[in-house]
Amino acid sequence: MTELESFRAEKDRFFATHPQSPLMPEQKRHFTGLSYFPENPALRLDVTVEEFPQKTVIQVPTTTGGVQTYTRFGKFKFRVDDQDAELTFYSSPHGYFLPFVDSLAGLETYGAGRYLEPEPLDNGKFRVDFNLAYNPYCAYNDRWACPLPPRENRVKAPIRAGEKLFQASPQHA
């Protein structure tokens, strides 16, 4: 079992059994695991982030009508599916945050976008592993308030890595 497969199996156990799982009790009863794209080594990137000279604080709307505060940290460029793309990192007291929406949103992935936490590396680089892209908790039920990816973090290319759209069991669809 690969490291990614172990990570995914542990996440499925958490969702199925943990009291802090985002799933409602009736969802847990029929839960058989999350759906993922196959591991894609080409979307495990070590990137150089172009830091913004002015760290602007922004209010990001949430799915429930509230706002969360983040600081625009920097941006990076990459290629995916033979297309150029660019995304912005945000920072908060909890670390770095990369919310994004790709062309698969609403079709194969959660319509409001997915999230990543970029990992700082040496020499000012960051690891951005799209294989770890995950749905916010509001993808499972609407009791969660999730920040919506800002317009600057919408890419036209498909990012076929990470978590797919959550499908409720047929009994609760």
N, C-alpha and C positions, 0 to 999 in steps of 0.2 A: 504494500500500500504506500503510495507516495505521500509526501508531506501535505500536499493539497487535499488528497483524498481523506487523510486522517482529520484534517481541519474541518472538512465538510461533514464527515460522519459525526464529529463532536458537536457541530452546530445543529445537526438534525436531532441528536440526543437532547440537547438543550431545549430546542423548540418543542419536542415531544413530552418532556418530563419536568422541566424546571418551572417553579412558581412564577418566575419573572419572564417567562416566554411571552412573546407578543400574541400568541395564539389564544383564542378564547377556548374554554373547556370543550365545547362541542367540536371545535376545529381539531383539538388535540386527539380526540377519540378516533378520528379518521385520518390522522396525519401519517403519511408514509415517507416523508422526506421532501426536501426542497428540490427544485429542478435547476440544473446548472448546464452551462455550455461545457464542452470538453476542455480540458486544460490546453491553453494556447501559449507556449513559451515565447512567441513573438510579441505578446502583449504584457510581458513582464519587463518593464523598462527601468533603466537607471537614467534619470534625466537631470539636466542642468536647468535650474529655475532662474529666470531673469527676475530678480527681486524688484519690486516697485520702489522708487526712491521715496515716494510719499505713501505711507501705509494708511490708506483711507478706511475708516470704519463705516460699515454698511449695515443696514437693517434688512434682513432677509425674511420675506413673508413665509408663513408656515401653512400647512394644509388645513389648519383649523382657524385661520384668519389672524393669528398672532404674528409676532416677529421674533427673530433671534438675531443677535449682534455678532458679526464677524469682522475681521480685518483682512483686507485684500493684501496678500503677501507677495505674490509674484505669479508669473505665467511660464508655461513651457510649451514647446512645439514638438509634434511627433507625427508619424505617418501611420495610418491604419486603413486597411482595405484600399491601398494605392491612392489615398487621399491625404492631403495635409490637414492637420488639425491643431488646435491650440486650446488649452484649458488654463484656468486660473486656480491657484491654491488660495485658501483662506486660512487664517489662524484664529485661535481662541485660546483661552487659558487651558483648554484641554488638549491642545496640540494642533496639528495641521488637518485640514478638511478639504476634500475634493468631491463636491457634488457635481453630477453631470447628467445630461440627457443626450442620447445618441439616436440614430435613425430607427432603431428597433423599438423605441419607447411606445408602449401601447399595443405593440404587435407581439414581440417576443420577450420584452422586458417591461418592468413597471412603468406606467405612463408618466408618472411624476419624476422619474429619474432614479439613479442609483448613487451610492456613496463609496468613497475610499478614504483611508487615512494614509497619506503618503509617509513613507519612512525615511527620516533623515539619514544620509550616509556621510562618509568622509568627503572632503574636498568640495563642499557645497552642493553635492548631488543628492537626489532623492530617489528612492525606489517607488515606482508607481506600478503595482501589479494588478492589472485589470481582472486577473483570475480571481482576485479577492473582492471584486465589486459586489456590493450587496444591496438588497432592497431596504429602504427605511421601514421601521415598524408599522407605519401607516399603510403599507402595502398589504398587511394582514388583517387589519381592522381599523375603523375610523376613530378609535378612542385615543390614538396617538397623534401628537402634533409634530410634523416633520418639516424642516426647512426645504423650500423649493429651490432647485438649482437656478442661480441667476442666469439671465439671458446670455451672458458672455460664456457660459459653460454648456452651450448647446452645440453639438457637432453634427454635421450632416452625414458622416460615415457611420456604418454599423460597427459596434464594438462587441464582437462575439466572444465574450469571456465573462466569467463570473456568474452571478445568479440570474436566473430567468424569471419570468412572470409567475407569481404564485397562483396556482390553480386550486381553488377549494374543491373538496371532495364532491362528487356528483350529488350526494345527499344534501349538500349545503351550498350549491352553486347559485 
